[in-house]
Amino acid sequence: MLLKDKTILITGGTSTLGQAFVRKASTAGARVFFTYFNSSVVARELESCGAMGLPLDLADMRAIDAFVAEFTKKAGGLDILIHNAAAFANALIEQMTEKQWDDVLRVNLKAPFYLTRKLLPLLMQKKPSKVFMMISRTGLSGLAGAANYAASKGGLIAMTKSLAKELGRKKILVNGVNPGFMESGMTRSLSEKTLQINLEESPLKSYSDPEEVADFLVYLASDQMRQVTGQVFHFESRPF
Ligand SMILES: NC(=O)c1ccc[n+]([C@@H]2O[C@H](COP(=O)([O-])OP(=O)(O)OC[C@H]3O[C@@H](n4cnc5c(N)ncnc54)[C@H](OP(=O)(O)O)[C@@H]3O)[C@@H](O)[C@H]2O)c1
């Protein structure tokens, strides 16, 4: 019961990684809240492990305001916040519209800033509390055809390191985790050729396992980890 008495909020609990984490954190004793966007059927199934799903469009800051009010009433406190939801709208720069750029940056970068700021009063009541950003190698290496997504993840890495410096004195730890190349809704949208290149570049010639990433997140969220902040961990067997 590594997470006994911990209250956790993860965005995008309906994602491939989110589902694995929600189940494992609930089994580890945490009170888990998660957000979902379109996947209401998955959300209801996921609640069978004892977690609670709440709908939220992270592109809409007014919806985040209403969500925070409802969450505060329901949860009353917060130990761990995980920014896991992510949007993508891939296109080469010649074809990428301003809307595609803005939509991805709003969900992947502005929402983590805005939600963290809104939830700070709850996070500051727990010592230590923790914030995790789910980042991607694209934020360091770039990805042709996904400049918006890569820019959002690079921004999240910089935000992780900045907030770690700002919030350390308040005993809030801020870290990033790159889960590596997983089979998920996001990677299923890539071409067969891109998938093959990614697998060939990987020394282990395999996808990253969301269950293993979720186990690692459970450890990081637990009191076993109390002094690490401003770091980015990579489940990435490909060289950068
Ligand atoms: N898959 C990979 O290979 C990979 C590699 C590196 C990093 N990552 C990162 O790891 C995290 C999890 O990835 P994943 O592949 O498991 O994700 P995924 O299966 O593609 O799911 C995306 C999640 O984001 C939510 N979402 C999308 N737009 C939203 C919006 N406007 N408002 C609120 N929620 C929204 C979705 O909610 P609904 O399903 O409810 O609509 C879903 O839960 C992401 O941050 C991703 O960038 C993934």
The ligand as an SDF file (V2000), in Angstrom:
LIG
                    3D

 48 52  0  0  0  0  0  0  0  0999 V2000
    2.3180    7.1860  -26.6140 N   0  0  0  0  0  0  0  0  0  0  0  0
    3.6040    7.4990  -26.6580 C   0  0  0  0  0  0  0  0  0  0  0  0
    4.3920    6.8480  -27.3780 O   0  0  0  0  0  0  0  0  0  0  0  0
    4.1400    8.6330  -25.8410 C   0  0  0  0  0  0  0  0  0  0  0  0
    5.5160    8.9120  -25.9360 C   0  0  0  0  0  0  0  0  0  0  0  0
    6.0370    9.9620  -25.1510 C   0  0  0  0  0  0  0  0  0  0  0  0
    5.1970   10.6840  -24.3190 C   0  0  0  0  0  0  0  0  0  0  0  0
    3.8610   10.3720  -24.2590 N   0  0  0  0  0  0  0  0  0  0  0  0
    3.0340   11.1860  -23.3570 C   0  0  0  0  0  0  0  0  0  0  0  0
    2.4670   10.3250  -22.3670 O   0  0  0  0  0  0  0  0  0  0  0  0
    1.1570   10.7980  -22.0110 C   0  0  0  0  0  0  0  0  0  0  0  0
    0.1370    9.6890  -22.2090 C   0  0  0  0  0  0  0  0  0  0  0  0
    0.1800    9.2750  -23.5640 O   0  0  0  0  0  0  0  0  0  0  0  0
   -0.8290    8.1780  -24.1550 P   0  0  0  0  0  0  0  0  0  0  0  0
   -0.2160    7.7300  -25.4500 O   0  0  0  0  0  0  0  0  0  0  0  0
   -1.1730    7.1780  -23.0990 O   0  0  0  0  0  0  0  0  0  0  0  0
   -2.1080    9.0990  -24.5010 O   0  0  0  0  0  0  0  0  0  0  0  0
   -3.3910    8.6930  -25.3820 P   0  0  0  0  0  0  0  0  0  0  0  0
   -3.7050    7.2380  -25.1890 O   0  0  0  0  0  0  0  0  0  0  0  0
   -3.1990    9.1820  -26.7860 O   0  0  0  0  0  0  0  0  0  0  0  0
   -4.5730    9.5550  -24.6900 O   0  0  0  0  0  0  0  0  0  0  0  0
   -4.6060   10.9620  -24.7300 C   0  0  0  0  0  0  0  0  0  0  0  0
   -5.3600   11.4400  -23.4880 C   0  0  0  0  0  0  0  0  0  0  0  0
   -5.5020   12.8660  -23.5210 O   0  0  0  0  0  0  0  0  0  0  0  0
   -6.8710   13.2040  -23.2930 C   0  0  0  0  0  0  0  0  0  0  0  0
   -7.1910   14.4430  -24.0080 N   0  0  0  0  0  0  0  0  0  0  0  0
   -6.9720   14.7340  -25.3110 C   0  0  0  0  0  0  0  0  0  0  0  0
   -7.4550   15.9670  -25.6000 N   0  0  0  0  0  0  0  0  0  0  0  0
   -7.9700   16.4630  -24.4380 C   0  0  0  0  0  0  0  0  0  0  0  0
   -8.6200   17.6740  -24.0870 C   0  0  0  0  0  0  0  0  0  0  0  0
   -8.8670   18.6600  -24.9780 N   0  0  0  0  0  0  0  0  0  0  0  0
   -9.0240   17.8400  -22.8040 N   0  0  0  0  0  0  0  0  0  0  0  0
   -8.8130   16.8660  -21.8840 C   0  0  0  0  0  0  0  0  0  0  0  0
   -8.2110   15.6930  -22.1580 N   0  0  0  0  0  0  0  0  0  0  0  0
   -7.8020   15.5000  -23.4250 C   0  0  0  0  0  0  0  0  0  0  0  0
   -7.6630   12.0120  -23.8110 C   0  0  0  0  0  0  0  0  0  0  0  0
   -8.9500   11.9660  -23.2060 O   0  0  0  0  0  0  0  0  0  0  0  0
  -10.1930   11.0880  -23.8470 P   0  0  0  0  0  0  0  0  0  0  0  0
   -9.6220    9.7670  -24.2880 O   0  0  0  0  0  0  0  0  0  0  0  0
  -11.1380   10.9460  -22.7050 O   0  0  0  0  0  0  0  0  0  0  0  0
  -10.7410   11.8840  -24.9790 O   0  0  0  0  0  0  0  0  0  0  0  0
   -6.7660   10.8490  -23.3660 C   0  0  0  0  0  0  0  0  0  0  0  0
   -7.0230   10.5310  -22.0270 O   0  0  0  0  0  0  0  0  0  0  0  0
    0.9080   12.0420  -22.8950 C   0  0  0  0  0  0  0  0  0  0  0  0
    1.2580   13.1990  -22.1870 O   0  0  0  0  0  0  0  0  0  0  0  0
    1.8640   11.8610  -24.0580 C   0  0  0  0  0  0  0  0  0  0  0  0
    2.2410   13.0780  -24.6590 O   0  0  0  0  0  0  0  0  0  0  0  0
    3.3180    9.3640  -24.9880 C   0  0  0  0  0  0  0  0  0  0  0  0
  1  2  1  0
  2  3  2  0
  2  4  1  0
  4  5  1  0
  4 48  2  0
  5  6  2  0
  6  7  1  0
  7  8  2  0
  8  9  1  0
  8 48  1  0
  9 10  1  0
  9 46  1  0
 10 11  1  0
 11 12  1  0
 11 44  1  0
 12 13  1  0
 13 14  1  0
 14 15  2  0
 14 16  1  0
 14 17  1  0
 17 18  1  0
 18 19  2  0
 18 20  1  0
 18 21  1  0
 21 22  1  0
 22 23  1  0
 23 24  1  0
 23 42  1  0
 24 25  1  0
 25 26  1  0
 25 36  1  0
 26 27  1  0
 26 35  1  0
 27 28  2  0
 28 29  1  0
 29 30  1  0
 29 35  2  0
 30 31  1  0
 30 32  2  0
 32 33  1  0
 33 34  2  0
 34 35  1  0
 36 37  1  0
 36 42  1  0
 37 38  1  0
 38 39  2  0
 38 40  1  0
 38 41  1  0
 42 43  1  0
 44 45  1  0
 44 46  1  0
 46 47  1  0
M  CHG  2   8   1  16  -1
M  END
$$$$
